[in-house]
């Protein structure tokens, strides 16, 4: 159950401080805490709508979280060597399906929100030349042991803005684990077959599951 809980909770960007409503996308730490505050303020404000229609969580994710997720970069990293010789149209279809899969996955995560506390590491200076950085955080969910997470972010060289592209939970990369899970089918059946699977997963209705 702990593993399942970890996967469900791993993408929750919970607020730890009352930061300004304006999100500074050029600062990774402020980006993380700013997105958390706005997204979860909205989640709390729209609980009645969510209870009536859990799929409304997809709207919240689409509008409040996805602008800060580099799903294209993540999708291409997932495809890895499968990109060689692939048709551009097939790759674009996979990226589109992967985005919808992320929205559905994040929306399902939000059904688990019960005021867990997050402790972000102290803000650190990021060298101007770096394009990859991380923000570490501990999930406090007593009486369970703390869960250590690390969000990986990538900077756009043109805009200087950061976006999340991966998360490492207890030393395991979410991207790497999904790559291992899907790589066999990608090789055997192709990109479009996996894209279809992702579309089917994304189409599943959001449900509130019984607490363990």
C-alpha positions as CSV (number, residue, x, y, z in Angstrom):
1,X,0.0,0.0,0.0
2,X,2.9,2.3,0.7
3,X,4.1,2.0,-2.9
4,X,0.7,2.7,-4.3
5,X,0.4,5.7,-1.9
6,X,3.8,6.9,-3.1
7,X,2.8,6.9,-6.7
8,X,-0.5,8.6,-6.1
9,X,1.0,11.3,-3.9
10,X,4.2,11.9,-5.7
11,X,3.0,14.7,-7.9
12,X,1.2,16.8,-5.2
13,X,2.8,20.2,-5.1
14,X,1.4,21.2,-1.7
15,X,1.9,24.7,-0.3
16,X,4.3,25.3,2.6
17,X,4.3,29.1,2.6
18,X,2.0,31.9,1.7
19,X,3.8,33.2,-1.4
20,X,2.7,35.9,-3.9
21,X,0.1,35.0,-6.4
22,X,2.5,35.9,-9.2
23,X,4.6,32.8,-10.1
24,X,8.2,33.5,-11.0
25,X,9.0,30.8,-13.6
26,X,12.6,31.8,-13.8
27,X,13.2,30.6,-10.2
28,X,12.6,26.8,-9.7
29,X,11.9,26.9,-6.0
30,X,9.4,29.8,-6.3
31,X,7.8,28.1,-9.2
32,X,7.2,24.9,-7.2
33,X,5.8,26.7,-4.1
34,X,3.8,29.2,-6.2
35,X,2.1,26.6,-8.3
36,X,1.3,24.6,-5.2
37,X,-0.4,27.5,-3.5
38,X,-2.6,28.5,-6.5
39,X,-3.5,25.0,-7.5
40,X,-4.5,23.9,-4.0
41,X,-6.3,27.1,-3.2
42,X,-8.5,26.4,-6.2
43,X,-8.9,22.8,-5.2
44,X,-10.2,23.8,-1.8
45,X,-12.5,26.4,-3.3
46,X,-14.1,24.0,-5.8
47,X,-14.5,21.0,-3.6
48,X,-18.3,21.0,-4.1
49,X,-17.8,20.8,-7.9
50,X,-15.2,18.1,-7.5
51,X,-17.4,16.0,-5.2
52,X,-20.3,16.3,-7.7
53,X,-18.1,15.6,-10.7
54,X,-14.6,14.1,-10.0
55,X,-13.6,14.7,-13.6
56,X,-13.6,18.4,-12.8
57,X,-10.1,17.6,-11.3
58,X,-8.9,17.3,-14.9
59,X,-9.9,20.9,-15.5
60,X,-7.9,22.1,-12.5
61,X,-4.9,20.1,-13.6
62,X,-5.2,21.3,-17.2
63,X,-5.4,25.0,-16.1
64,X,-3.2,25.1,-13.0
65,X,-0.5,22.4,-13.3
66,X,0.1,21.6,-17.0
67,X,1.5,25.0,-18.0
68,X,4.4,24.2,-15.7
69,X,5.0,20.6,-16.9
70,X,7.4,20.0,-19.8
71,X,5.4,17.0,-21.1
72,X,7.0,17.2,-24.6
73,X,10.5,16.8,-23.2
74,X,9.4,14.0,-20.9
75,X,7.6,12.2,-23.7
76,X,10.7,12.3,-25.9
77,X,12.9,11.0,-23.1
78,X,10.5,8.2,-22.5
79,X,10.7,7.2,-26.2
80,X,14.5,7.3,-26.1
81,X,16.0,5.0,-28.8
82,X,12.5,4.3,-30.1
83,X,12.7,7.7,-31.8
84,X,15.1,6.4,-34.3
85,X,13.4,6.0,-37.6
86,X,10.0,7.0,-36.1
87,X,7.5,9.0,-38.1
88,X,7.1,12.6,-36.9
89,X,3.3,12.2,-37.0
90,X,3.5,9.1,-34.8
91,X,5.8,10.9,-32.3
92,X,3.4,13.9,-32.2
93,X,0.5,11.5,-31.5
94,X,2.4,9.9,-28.7
95,X,3.2,13.3,-27.1
96,X,-0.4,14.3,-27.3
97,X,-1.5,11.0,-25.7
98,X,1.1,11.3,-23.0
99,X,-0.1,14.8,-22.1
100,X,-3.6,13.5,-21.7
101,X,-2.3,10.6,-19.6
102,X,-0.5,13.0,-17.3
103,X,-3.6,15.1,-16.9
104,X,-5.7,12.1,-15.9
105,X,-2.9,10.7,-13.6
106,X,-2.5,14.0,-11.8
107,X,-6.3,14.4,-11.5
108,X,-6.4,11.0,-9.8
109,X,-3.6,12.0,-7.5
110,X,-5.6,15.0,-6.4
111,X,-8.3,12.7,-5.0
112,X,-5.8,11.6,-2.4
113,X,-5.3,15.2,-1.1
114,X,-5.9,15.2,2.7
115,X,-3.8,18.1,3.9
116,X,-0.5,16.2,3.9
117,X,2.4,18.4,4.8
118,X,5.4,19.0,2.6
119,X,8.8,20.3,3.7
120,X,10.8,21.7,0.8
121,X,14.6,21.9,1.1
122,X,16.0,25.4,1.7
123,X,16.0,27.4,-1.5
124,X,19.4,27.1,-3.3
125,X,21.1,29.2,-5.9
126,X,21.1,27.8,-9.4
127,X,24.1,28.6,-11.6
128,X,23.2,30.7,-14.6
129,X,24.5,28.2,-17.0
130,X,22.6,25.2,-15.7
131,X,19.6,23.9,-17.6
132,X,18.7,21.0,-15.3
133,X,18.1,21.3,-11.6
134,X,16.0,19.7,-8.8
135,X,14.0,20.7,-5.8
136,X,13.9,18.1,-3.0
137,X,10.9,17.7,-0.6
138,X,9.8,15.4,2.2
139,X,6.2,14.3,2.5
140,X,5.1,14.3,6.1
141,X,2.3,11.8,6.5
142,X,2.5,10.5,10.1
143,X,2.4,7.8,11.3
144,X,3.9,6.6,8.0
145,X,7.7,7.2,7.5
146,X,8.5,10.4,5.6
147,X,8.7,10.0,1.8
148,X,11.6,11.7,0.1
149,X,11.0,13.2,-3.3
150,X,13.1,15.1,-5.8
151,X,11.4,17.1,-8.6
152,X,13.6,17.5,-11.8
153,X,13.2,20.7,-13.7
154,X,14.5,21.9,-17.1
155,X,15.2,25.5,-18.2
156,X,14.1,26.8,-21.6
157,X,17.3,28.4,-22.9
158,X,15.3,31.0,-24.8
159,X,12.9,32.2,-22.1
160,X,14.8,31.2,-19.0
161,X,11.7,29.6,-17.6
162,X,11.7,26.3,-15.8
163,X,9.3,23.4,-16.1
164,X,9.0,20.0,-14.3
165,X,9.8,17.0,-16.4
166,X,10.5,14.2,-13.9
167,X,10.1,13.1,-10.3
168,X,12.4,10.8,-8.2
169,X,10.7,9.0,-5.4
170,X,12.9,7.2,-2.9
171,X,15.6,7.1,-5.5
172,X,13.3,5.8,-8.3
173,X,12.8,8.0,-11.4
174,X,9.2,8.1,-12.6
175,X,10.3,8.6,-16.2
176,X,12.8,5.7,-16.0
177,X,10.2,3.4,-14.5
178,X,7.6,4.2,-17.1
179,X,10.2,3.8,-19.8
180,X,11.0,0.3,-18.6
181,X,7.3,-0.5,-18.4
182,X,6.5,0.6,-21.9
183,X,9.7,0.0,-23.8
184,X,8.9,-3.6,-24.7
185,X,5.6,-2.7,-26.3
186,X,7.2,0.3,-28.0
187,X,9.7,-2.0,-29.7
188,X,7.3,-4.8,-30.5
189,X,4.2,-2.9,-31.5
190,X,5.3,0.6,-32.1
191,X,4.7,4.1,-30.9
192,X,1.1,4.3,-32.0
193,X,0.1,1.2,-30.1
194,X,1.4,2.7,-26.8
195,X,-0.2,6.0,-27.6
196,X,-3.5,4.2,-28.0
197,X,-3.0,2.6,-24.6
198,X,-2.3,6.0,-23.1
199,X,-5.4,7.5,-24.7
200,X,-7.5,4.6,-23.1
201,X,-6.0,5.2,-19.7
202,X,-6.6,9.0,-20.0
203,X,-10.2,8.4,-20.8
204,X,-10.9,6.5,-17.6
205,X,-13.2,8.4,-15.2
206,X,-11.7,9.9,-12.1
207,X,-12.8,8.1,-9.0
208,X,-12.5,8.7,-5.3
209,X,-11.0,5.5,-3.8
210,X,-11.6,4.3,-0.3
211,X,-8.8,5.3,2.0
212,X,-6.5,2.6,3.1
